[in-house]
């Protein structure tokens, strides 16, 4: 989780829009692909499971880490963040592709759904 944060804080830390990335991993938890899937406004992004899992199947990923930023630097997950994370975990369970974590990135810190017991 910390490694993912260190990498993405340089990409997302100062952005004025929400960006939603997915990191796709194989059975050994090695990265097979990463992709920017959604760009939103200053405080909103539309995330759809179809696009996330389409990429996972294309790259034969067995798990996913989701990463997005909050330009406000408020790292508290929004209701929408919580809802999409629960939906992605449920879809992933059905499809056999686990959501390992969902990170919310700020300029100096992050929120991890996994580390906070929300996944």
C-alpha positions, 0 to 999 in steps of 0.5 A, spaced: 500 500 500 505 504 501 509 503 495 502 504 491 501 511 495 509 513 493 508 512 486 501 515 485 502 521 489 507 524 484 502 523 479 496 525 483 498 529 488 497 536 485 491 534 480 485 539 480 481 533 478 479 526 480 483 521 476 481 514 477 487 508 476 487 501 476 493 497 478 492 490 475 496 484 478 497 477 477 497 471 481 504 472 484 501 480 486 506 482 480 503 488 476 501 486 469 498 493 467 495 499 470 491 504 467 487 511 468 480 509 467 476 515 469 477 523 469 472 527 473 471 534 476 474 537 482 470 533 486 466 527 482 468 522 478 463 516 474 466 510 475 463 503 472 465 496 474 464 494 467 471 498 464 475 496 470 473 488 469 474 489 462 481 491 463 482 485 468 480 480 463 484 483 457 490 482 462 488 476 465 489 479 472 487 476 478 486 482 483 486 489 482 488 495 486 484 501 485 487 508 486 484 515 486 485 522 488 481 527 492 484 534 490 481 537 496 486 533 500 480 531 504 482 523 505 475 521 508 471 517 503 465 520 500 459 516 500 460 514 493 467 512 494 464 507 499 459 505 495 463 504 489 468 500 493 463 495 496 460 494 489 467 493 486 468 488 491 461 484 490 462 484 482 470 482 483 467 476 488 462 474 482 468 474 477 473 471 481 478 477 481 479 480 487 479 488 489 485 488 494 485 495 496 482 502 494 486 508 495 484 515 496 491 519 495 492 526 497 498 530 496 501 528 503 497 522 505 492 516 503 486 513 505 486 505 504 480 501 505 484 495 506 488 498 512 482 501 515 478 494 515 473 497 509 475 491 505 
